[in-house]
Structures are given as C-alpha cells and as structure tokens.
C-alpha cells in the first residue's frame, strides 16, 4: 500500500500565527478523536509537529559548495510546521484524511497541507 507524506504548512512569522491559546475549547478533543480514528484505521504511520524555524538550520549545496544558514528565515512566508506519514490505498484517501485534519482546526487559523506520495525504492 502506498505511503503519503502530508506537510503541514503554516505562516510562522505572522502576528496571528498558530498558537494553542487562540484555539477554541473543542480543538484538542476534535484533534484527539481524529488521531484515534486514523490510528485505528491503520492509516497513521507517524506524525509530529516541528520546532520553530528560529531553532533550525538550512544547508544548501550550490556551485559545488555547502553553506549553512541559521533560522529564523524571515524571508519565508510559509514554513513546514509538522508532518504526517500516512499509508493509504490511493491519493484520494490521503487527501480525504488531510481535509478532515484541516477541518478540525479553528476557523481563524491559516493552515495548509501538501500531500505527496512517497516514491518507494525498488527492492534488489
């Protein structure tokens, strides 16, 4: 069964950035119920939020040279704030789980998902 990586995109450096204090009272319960359902369905492989970009480093290879840049990356509007690895029958199922994940969030938050199928390496 194919695997799909869902990249959670957030606007980290905006005044209305996602924070749990601005969440509505039912948010944690909705998200907990969804995670329980997706886990029981055998779809969830792994998931986690990521630390802020202020605590990260970008490594770039260009012109035959490596360079490292410490965060935060103020020039970047959207960043990856978390991920989920899902095992689904097809892209349509992965997208449906993604829609349900986003719909569980408070309406005033701006959150996006990029869902991409993992390219499996052929076994020797």
C-alpha positions as CSV (number, residue, x, y, z in Angstrom):
1,X,0.0,0.0,0.0
2,X,1.5,3.4,-0.9
3,X,2.6,5.9,1.7
4,X,1.9,9.6,1.6
5,X,3.7,12.5,3.3
6,X,1.4,15.3,4.4
7,X,3.4,18.5,5.1
8,X,1.6,20.9,7.4
9,X,2.2,24.5,6.2
10,X,1.8,27.4,8.5
11,X,2.7,31.2,8.4
12,X,5.1,31.2,11.3
13,X,6.1,34.8,11.4
14,X,2.7,36.5,11.3
15,X,1.1,38.1,14.4
16,X,-1.8,35.6,14.1
17,X,0.5,32.6,13.9
18,X,-0.9,29.3,15.2
19,X,-0.8,29.1,19.0
20,X,-2.8,26.9,21.3
21,X,-4.1,29.8,23.3
22,X,-6.1,31.1,20.3
23,X,-7.7,27.7,19.7
24,X,-11.3,27.1,20.5
25,X,-12.2,24.9,23.6
26,X,-13.0,21.9,21.5
27,X,-9.9,21.8,19.3
28,X,-7.8,19.4,21.3
29,X,-10.8,17.0,21.7
30,X,-11.5,17.1,17.9
31,X,-7.9,16.5,17.0
32,X,-7.6,13.7,19.6
33,X,-10.7,11.9,18.2
34,X,-9.4,12.3,14.6
35,X,-5.9,10.9,15.5
36,X,-7.5,8.0,17.4
37,X,-9.7,7.2,14.3
38,X,-6.9,7.5,11.8
39,X,-4.7,5.3,14.0
40,X,-7.4,2.6,14.5
41,X,-7.9,2.6,10.7
42,X,-4.3,1.6,10.3
43,X,-3.5,4.7,8.2
44,X,-1.2,6.8,10.5
45,X,2.4,5.7,10.3
46,X,3.9,8.7,12.1
47,X,3.2,12.3,12.9
48,X,4.8,15.2,14.7
49,X,4.9,19.0,14.9
50,X,8.2,20.7,14.2
51,X,10.1,23.2,16.4
52,X,10.1,26.9,15.1
53,X,12.5,27.8,12.3
54,X,14.4,30.1,14.8
55,X,15.8,26.8,16.1
56,X,16.7,25.3,12.7
57,X,19.5,25.4,10.1
58,X,19.2,25.3,6.3
59,X,22.0,23.5,4.5
60,X,22.4,24.4,0.8
61,X,24.6,22.9,-1.9
62,X,25.2,25.3,-4.8
63,X,28.1,25.8,-7.1
64,X,30.0,22.9,-5.6
65,X,29.9,24.5,-2.1
66,X,28.0,23.9,1.1
67,X,26.5,26.8,3.1
68,X,24.6,26.8,6.4
69,X,22.0,29.4,7.4
70,X,20.6,29.5,10.9
71,X,16.9,30.4,11.4
72,X,14.7,32.2,11.7
73,X,14.0,32.6,8.0
74,X,12.1,35.9,7.9
75,X,12.1,36.0,4.1
76,X,10.0,32.8,4.0
77,X,6.2,33.3,4.4
78,X,5.1,29.7,4.7
79,X,7.1,27.0,6.6
80,X,6.6,23.4,7.3
81,X,5.2,23.2,10.8
82,X,4.6,19.5,11.0
83,X,4.1,16.3,9.1
84,X,2.2,13.1,9.0
85,X,3.2,9.9,7.2
86,X,0.0,8.0,6.1
87,X,-0.4,4.6,4.5
88,X,-3.5,4.8,2.2
89,X,-4.9,2.9,-0.7
90,X,-4.5,5.9,-3.0
91,X,-4.1,9.7,-3.2
92,X,-7.8,10.3,-2.9
93,X,-7.9,8.6,0.5
94,X,-4.8,10.6,1.7
95,X,-6.4,13.8,0.6
96,X,-9.7,13.0,2.4
97,X,-7.8,12.4,5.7
98,X,-6.0,15.7,5.0
99,X,-9.3,17.6,4.6
100,X,-10.6,16.2,7.8
101,X,-7.4,17.2,9.6
102,X,-7.6,20.8,8.4
103,X,-11.4,21.0,9.1
104,X,-10.6,20.2,12.8
105,X,-8.7,23.4,13.2
106,X,-10.2,26.7,14.4
107,X,-11.6,28.8,11.5
108,X,-9.4,31.8,12.2
109,X,-6.1,29.8,11.8
110,X,-4.5,29.6,8.4
111,X,-3.1,26.1,7.9
112,X,-2.4,24.2,4.7
113,X,-1.4,20.7,3.7
114,X,0.8,19.4,0.9
115,X,0.1,15.7,0.3
116,X,2.8,13.9,-1.7
117,X,3.1,10.2,-2.5
118,X,6.4,8.7,-1.3
119,X,8.4,7.3,-4.1
120,X,9.3,3.8,-2.9
121,X,12.8,2.5,-3.8
122,X,12.7,-0.8,-5.7
123,X,14.0,-3.8,-3.7
124,X,17.0,-5.6,-5.0
